[in-house]
Amino acid sequence: MKLPHNISRLIHKIAALTRVENIAPEIAPHLALGGRGEQIAAAHLERAGFRLVAANFKLPVGRNLRGAIVQAEIDLVAYEGETLCFVEVKTRASDWFAAPEQNVDRRKQRQITRAARVYRRTFGLIAVPYRYDVVSVILPPPDEATPLPNPRIELLRNFWTESKFRKRLWSDESAD
């Protein structure tokens, strides 16, 4: 069976992105896996109609208790229609132990939320609708049976909301 040209081209593009030789050899294996996952996630989002505007966007979000500047990184920033999406990409070789998105815990969500707030303020996007998404990528290592294994990609829209990180006012607490 002959595949349509655009699907065949997509398979070759994914295969090229997943080859180990496309990543610099001095990068640690887990970082190389994450880098490949981010490339695959970006391609997936573009195919899904997202318009990418930034990748690996780093910005200062405040200072820690010792006064050192705290940097945060947003993996991908994209628009889906009019909605600004802050996307965290999690890549694993297997989901045997846990799904990749399980590592987007409350601490990571808070960090991305702070970075997104600064991003929106910096670029004057306060009134723009936004959300927080996660792209889960499972990229099995190649073996003799499948030298170019297909990655499993899942887009989890609106994975969390900012409301759970807002500080409550004293008057908001219940009187028990």
N, C-alpha and C positions, 0 to 999 in steps of 0.2 A: 504494500500500500504506500502510495506516494503522499507525503505530507504537503500541505499548502506552503508556499514559499515563505510567508511571514512566520509560520510556526517553526519551520525548519531553521530559519535564521535566528529565531529566539532560542532554540535549543543549542545552537552553536555558540551564541553569545553567552548563555549561562555556562556552558562547558568551558569556554575561555576564561570566564571570571572565576571558576572554581579550581583551575589548575594551580598547583602549588608554585610553579615557576613564575607566576605573575606577581608574587609577593616577594619583597626583598628578603634575602636569606638571613639577615641579621635580626629580623623581627622574631620575637618569641612565638611559638606555635599557637598559643591561645589568642594572641593579638592578631596574628595572620588570619586565623579563623574568623575573628570578629570583623576584620577588615573586609574579608570576602563576603561575610554576611551582610554588611552594610551596603556593599556594591549590589548584591543581589536584591536586597530590600529596596534600594533606590530604583533599580530597573523595574521591579514589581509595581511600585507605586506609580511610576510614570505610565506603565501599561494600564493601570487602573484609572488613569485620568488625573492624577495629582500633578501639580506643577511645583517642582522642587525649586527652592530659593536659597537653601544653605545646607551644608553638610559639615558635621563636626565643628559646630559653631561654639567657640569658647568665649566666655565672658566672666568678669568678676561679679560676684553676687553679694559680697560683704566681707566681713573679717571674722576670724575665729576668736576664741577666748584669749589667745596670746597676741592678737593684733595682726596676724598674718592674713594677707588677702586670700580669700577663698575663691577658686575658679570653678565654674561649672561648665559642662559641655552638653549641648543638645545634638543628638546624632543626626537627625534630619529635620528640617523645617520646610513645610510644603503647604500649598493651598489645595483644598478640594472644593472647587467652586469658590464661594466667598469665605469659606471657613479656613482659618489659619490652623494648621496642625503641627503640633510639636511631637515628633515621633522618636521613641526609644526603640532601638533595635537590639534584640537579644539573639545570639547565635549559639547553638550547641551542636556537637557532633552526634548526639543521641538524646532522646527524651526518656531513656530507661529509668533514670533516677527521678527526674522532675522535668516538667515542661519549662522551656526557656523563660517564659513570661513570669514564672514564679520568682525569678530574681529581681523583678521590678517591685521591690518591697517599699514599705512606707518611707524609709530614709531616702531611697532613690527617687521616689515620686516627689517628695518635698524638695529635693535638690533641683529636679527638673522644673518644678513649679516656680521656684525662686528665679531660676535662669530665664524661664519664659516671661515672668513678670518684668524682669530687667530688659529683655529683648523687646517686648511690646512697648515699654516706656521709651526705650532708646530710639525706636523707629516710629514713634507716634501712632501706634496701632492699638490704643486703649479701647476704642469703640468697635474694633473688628471682632466678629465672633471667632472663638477659638476652642480647641479641645486637645486632649492628650491621648495619643494613640501608641500602641506597641506593635511592632512587627516581630513575630517569632519565626526564626529560621532554623531548621534542622538540616544540617549539611553533613551527611554521613561520609566517613573517609572512604576513598576508593579501595576496591579489592579486586581480585582476579576475575570474579564473576561480573562485577559492574565497575569498570574502570572510571566511568563518569556518572556517579550516582546523581539522581535528581534530587534537588533540595525540596524540602517541604516548607512552604511559606504560609503564614497565617497573619492577616491584618486584623488587629483587635481595636476597633474604633471606640473612642471615648472610654478608655481603659480605667481612668480615674477622673475625679473632678477636684477642683481646687477647694471646694467648700470645707472639706475635712481638715484643711490646714489653716483656716482662718481662726484667729484668736477670738474667743468669746468675751463679750463684755460682762462685767460683774452682774449687771441687770438681766443678762440672758440666762443665768444659771437658775435652776429651779430652787425653790425655798422648801427644803425638806425638814 
